[in-house]
Amino acid sequence: MRPRYVVQRFMWMLVSLIGISLITFVVSHMVPADPIRAIAGLRAKGEQVEELRRRYGLDKPLHEQYIRWVVNLTRGDLGISIRTGQPVREDLQRYAPATAELALAAMFLTVVVGLPLGVIAALHKDRFLDHLSRIIALSGVSMPIFWVALLLQIIFFSRLNLLPADGRLDIMLSPPPQVTGFYTIDSLLAGDWATFKNAVVHLILPATTLAFGSLAVLTRMVRSSMLDVLGEDYIRTARAKGLSERRVVIAHALRNALIPTTTTMALLMGALMGGVFLVELMFSWPGLGFYAMRSISLVDFPAIMGVAVLMTVIYAFFNFVADLLYGFLDPRISIEGGNS
């Protein structure tokens, strides 16, 4: 990996951060609402409201507020949440593990189910399994995420009573000792199998809801790439040499089919982070999306900006990883020449 490439990607990430932070800052401050008046209460006097406004820096012109926010950001200071009264950085550290656990579980389902389904669909083109994958893909891209959430809750919670519909754990269970913030991992580290099982059960419905649309996109992408690769001369040569069909498919076809799919997988991770807002609200999942929705309802500017910046960094990171994977999957691709 060339230093020039790393610097280029880092600079583009900074440009993205600045652009999105500026847009988010301006749009959030254009909302016709006064969070200071909301937290001060209806009986607060004018001087009390102005004092709170000065404390949060909202008495300054908009451009001065933004410059001050950027300067503080370079020091790792995201400000104080108007709603919680706590540093936004601490709030994000408290809520981020729940979102990360949910998003990674959804991505795991997307890859574990989407990749094999796409390969199977390509190997059985225009047959039953291919048609079945098309139905799944069409359902995934056409059904709104809130509709999927409601459908799963009605079937598996209300009707069958098999899976819980909200929260990370049952009410009677205490969270495991925090190490990573992931209840599944922390419960394993503590040797608490009952909590681990309960955490996994609570993950199933929200993770499935979040993964459903991405799974459909990945399935169709893998199918299309596999069909292109399976028609190449080197695949016919590998078969002519007597290699097993399994080796031809996995070692030759799938490896090359993953090259155009890599960027899609990175973008899907970004899409998962975007969809997590609604999923967390639907399933009362105490993560960044739940935190952001409550902050937006009270026009909590520092909290909104903190979540926006964190999501932008995550999205940029996965795109950076996708670029690196190009070189790993196909050594012929020059990182400096092909992606810079």
C-alpha positions in Angstrom: 0.0 0.0 0.0 1.6 3.3 -1.2 1.8 6.2 1.2 0.5 8.5 -1.5 -2.7 6.5 -1.8 -3.3 6.5 2.0 -2.8 10.3 2.1 -5.2 10.8 -0.8 -7.9 8.7 0.8 -7.4 10.4 4.1 -7.8 13.8 2.5 -11.0 12.8 0.7 -12.3 11.6 4.0 -11.6 15.0 5.6 -13.4 16.7 2.7 -16.4 14.4 3.2 -16.4 15.1 6.9 -16.3 18.9 6.4 -19.0 18.9 3.8 -21.4 16.7 5.7 -20.8 18.5 9.0 -21.4 21.8 7.4 -24.7 20.7 5.7 -25.9 19.0 8.9 -25.0 22.0 11.0 -26.8 24.5 8.8 -29.9 22.3 8.3 -30.3 21.4 12.0 -30.0 25.1 12.9 -32.7 26.1 10.3 -35.4 24.1 12.1 -37.9 26.5 13.6 -37.5 25.3 17.2 -35.8 26.5 20.3 -34.2 23.7 22.4 -33.2 26.1 25.1 -36.8 27.2 25.7 -37.8 23.6 25.8 -35.3 22.6 28.5 -35.7 25.8 30.5 -39.5 25.3 30.8 -42.5 27.5 30.2 -42.0 29.3 33.5 -38.4 30.2 33.0 -37.6 34.0 32.9 -36.0 35.7 30.0 -32.6 36.1 31.7 -32.5 32.4 32.6 -33.2 31.5 29.0 -30.4 33.8 27.8 -28.0 32.4 30.3 -28.6 28.9 29.1 -28.2 30.1 25.5 -24.8 31.7 26.4 -23.8 28.5 28.2 -24.4 26.4 25.1 -22.9 29.0 22.7 -26.2 29.5 20.9 -26.1 33.3 21.3 -23.4 33.6 18.6 -23.9 34.0 14.9 -24.2 30.7 13.0 -20.8 30.8 11.3 -19.1 31.5 14.6 -20.9 28.6 16.2 -19.7 26.3 13.4 -16.1 27.5 13.6 -16.1 27.0 17.3 -17.6 23.5 16.9 -14.8 22.6 14.3 -12.1 23.9 16.6 -13.5 21.9 19.5 -13.8 18.8 17.3 -10.1 18.9 16.5 -9.5 18.5 20.3 -12.0 15.6 20.5 -14.7 17.8 22.1 -18.1 17.2 20.6 -19.8 19.6 23.1 -22.4 19.0 25.7 -25.8 17.5 24.9 -28.7 19.9 25.5 -31.0 17.0 26.3 -28.8 14.8 28.6 -26.5 17.5 30.0 -23.6 15.1 29.4 -20.6 15.4 27.0 -21.7 14.1 23.6 -18.6 12.0 23.4 -19.6 10.1 26.5 -23.1 9.6 25.2 -21.8 8.2 22.0 -19.4 5.8 23.8 -22.4 4.6 25.8 -24.8 4.1 22.9 -22.4 3.1 20.1 -21.7 -0.5 21.2 -25.4 -1.4 20.9 -25.5 -0.1 17.4 -22.3 -1.7 16.4 -23.5 -5.1 17.7 -26.7 -4.8 15.8 -25.1 -3.6 12.5 -22.4 -6.3 12.6 -25.0 -9.0 13.3 -27.0 -7.7 10.3 -23.9 -7.7 8.2 -23.1 -11.2 9.3 -26.6 -12.4 8.2 -26.2 -10.5 4.9 -22.9 -12.1 4.0 -23.7 -15.6 5.4 -27.0 -15.8 3.6 -26.5 -13.4 0.6 -23.3 -14.8 -0.7 -24.3 -18.5 -0.9 -27.7 -17.6 -2.2 -26.2 -15.5 -5.0 -23.8 -18.4 -5.9 -26.6 -21.0 -5.8 -28.8 -18.8 -8.0 -26.0 -18.4 -10.6 -25.3 -22.1 -10.6 -29.0 -22.9 -11.1 -29.8 -20.1 -13.6 -33.5 -19.9 -14.6 -34.4 -22.9 -12.4 -36.3 -23.1 -9.2 -33.6 -21.9 -6.8 -32.8 -18.9 -9.1 -36.5 -17.9 -9.2 -36.7 -18.3 -5.4 -33.7 -15.9 -5.0 -35.4 -13.4 -7.3 -38.5 -13.4 -5.1 -36.4 -12.8 -2.0 -34.4 -10.1 -3.7 -37.6 -8.4 -5.0 -39.2 -8.5 -1.6 -36.1 -7.1 0.0 -35.8 -4.1 -2.2 -39.5 -3.3 -2.4 -40.6 -3.7 1.2 -40.0 -0.6 3.5 -37.9 -1.4 6.5 -40.7 -0.4 8.9 -43.0 -2.8 7.2 -40.5 -5.7 7.6 -40.2 -4.8 11.2 -43.9 -4.8 11.8 -44.4 -8.0 9.9 -41.7 -9.9 11.9 -43.0 -8.5 15.2 -46.6 -9.6 14.3 -45.5 -13.1 13.2 -42.7 -14.1 15.7 -43.8 -12.0 18.7 -47.5 -11.5 18.7 -48.7 -14.7 16.9 -46.0 -17.3 17.6 -44.5 -15.8 20.8 -41.1 -17.1 19.8 -38.9 -14.0 19.8 -38.9 -10.8 21.9 -39.9 -7.6 20.1 -37.8 -5.0 21.9 -34.7 -4.3 24.0 -31.4 -6.0 24.3 -32.2 -8.2 27.2 -35.2 -9.3 29.2 -36.2 -7.0 32.0 -35.3 -9.4 34.7 -31.7 -9.9 33.4 -28.9 -7.5 34.3 -26.3 -6.6 31.6 -23.0 -8.5 31.7 -19.9 -6.8 33.1 -18.9 -4.3 30.4 -15.8 -5.1 28.5 -16.6 -4.5 24.8 -20.2 -3.2 25.2 -21.4 -6.1 23.1 -23.8 -8.1 25.3 -23.1 -11.3 23.4 -19.4 -11.0 23.7 -19.4 -9.7 27.3 -21.7 -12.4 28.5 -19.4 -15.1 26.9 -16.4 -13.5 28.6 -18.2 -13.6 31.9 -19.3 -17.2 31.3 -22.9 -16.3 31.6 -24.6 -18.5 29.1 -28.2 -17.6 30.0 -27.5 -13.9 29.3 -25.7 -14.8 26.1 -28.6 -16.8 24.8 -31.0 -14.1 25.8 -28.9 -11.4 24.0 -28.7 -13.5 20.8 -32.5 -14.1 20.9 -33.1 -10.3 21.2 -30.8 -9.7 18.3 -32.6 -12.0 15.8 -35.6 -9.8 14.8 -33.9 -6.4 14.6 -30.8 -7.8 12.8 -33.0 -9.7 10.3 -35.0 -6.6 9.7 -31.9 -4.5 9.1 -30.3 -7.2 6.9 -33.2 -8.0 4.7 -32.8 -5.2 2.1 -29.0 -5.5 2.0 -29.2 -9.3 1.7 -31.4 -8.9 -1.4 -29.0 -6.5 -3.1 -26.0 -8.6 -2.3 -27.7 -11.8 -3.6 -28.4 -10.2 -7.0 -25.0 -8.6 -7.2 -23.2 -11.9 -6.5 -25.5 -13.8 -9.0 -24.7 -11.3 -11.7 -21.0 -11.3 -11.1 -20.9 -15.1 -10.9 -22.7 -15.5 -14.2 -20.2 -13.1 -15.9 -17.2 -15.1 -14.4 -18.6 -18.5 -15.1 -18.6 -17.7 -18.8 -14.9 -16.8 -18.9 -12.3 -18.9 -20.7 -10.2 -19.7 -17.6 -13.2 -21.3 -16.0 -13.7 -23.6 -18.9 -9.9 -24.3 -18.8 -10.1 -25.2 -15.1 -12.9 -27.6 -15.8 -11.1 -29.1 -18.7 -8.1 -29.9 -16.4 -10.4 -32.0 -14.3 -10.7 -29.8 -11.3 -13.6 -30.5 -9.1 -16.7 -28.3 -9.5 -16.4 -27.1 -5.9 -12.9 -25.9 -6.5 -13.7 -24.3 -9.8 -16.6 -22.4 -8.2 -15.0 -21.4 -4.9 -11.3 -20.9 -5.8 -11.7 -19.5 -9.3 -15.2 -18.2 -10.0 -16.2 -16.8 -6.6 -12.8 -15.1 -5.9 -13.0 -13.1 -9.1 -16.8 -12.5 -8.7 -16.1 -10.8 -5.4 -14.1 -8.1 -6.9 -17.0 -6.0 -8.3 -19.0 -7.0 -5.2 -16.5 -5.6 -2.7 -17.6 -1.9 -3.1 -21.2 -3.0 -2.9 -20.6 -4.7 0.4 -18.9 -1.6 1.8 -21.8 0.6 0.6 -24.2 -1.9 2.2 -22.5 -1.5 5.5 -23.1 2.3 5.1 -26.7 1.5 4.2 -27.0 -0.6 7.3 -25.8 2.3 9.5 -28.5 4.5 7.9 -31.3 2.0 8.4 -30.3 1.4 12.0 -32.1 4.6 13.0 -35.5 3.3 12.1 -34.9 -0.3 13.3 -33.7 0.9 16.7 -36.8 3.0 17.1 -39.1 0.1 16.1 -37.4 -2.4 18.4 -36.6 0.0 21.3 -32.9 -0.8 20.8 -30.8 1.6 22.9 -28.2 2.5 20.3 -27.1 5.5 18.3 -30.2 5.6 16.2 -32.4 5.6 19.3 -30.2 8.3 20.8 -30.3 10.4 17.6 -34.0 10.2 17.2 -34.6 11.5 20.7 -32.0 14.2 20.2 -33.6 15.3 16.9 -37.0 15.5 18.6 -35.6 18.1 21.0 -33.3 19.8 18.4 -30.2 18.8 20.4 -27.6 20.4 18.1 -24.4 18.9 19.7 -25.8 15.4 19.8 -27.1 15.6 16.2 -23.7 16.8 15.0 -21.9 14.1 17.0 -23.9 11.3 15.5 -23.6 12.7 12.0 -19.8 12.9 12.2 -19.5 9.4 13.7 -21.7 7.9 10.9 -19.6 9.8 8.3 -16.4 8.4 9.7 -17.8 4.9 9.7 -19.0 5.1 6.1 -15.7 6.5 4.9 -13.8 3.8 6.8 -15.7 1.0 5.1 -15.1 2.5 1.7 -11.4 2.7 2.5 -11.5 -1.0 3.4 -13.2 -1.8 0.1 -10.4 -0.1 -1.8 -7.8 -2.2 0.0 -9.7 -5.4 -0.6 -9.5 -4.7 -4.3 -5.8 -5.2 -4.2 -6.1 -8.3 -2.1 -8.7 -10.0 -4.3 -6.9 -9.2 -7.6 -3.2 -8.4 -7.4 -3.3 -7.1 -10.9 -5.1 -4.0 -9.7 -2.6 -1.3 -8.9 -3.6 0.5 -5.7 -1.9 3.7 -6.8 -2.7 3.6 -10.4 -6.2 2.0 -10.4 -7.8 3.7 -7.4 -6.0 7.0 -6.8 
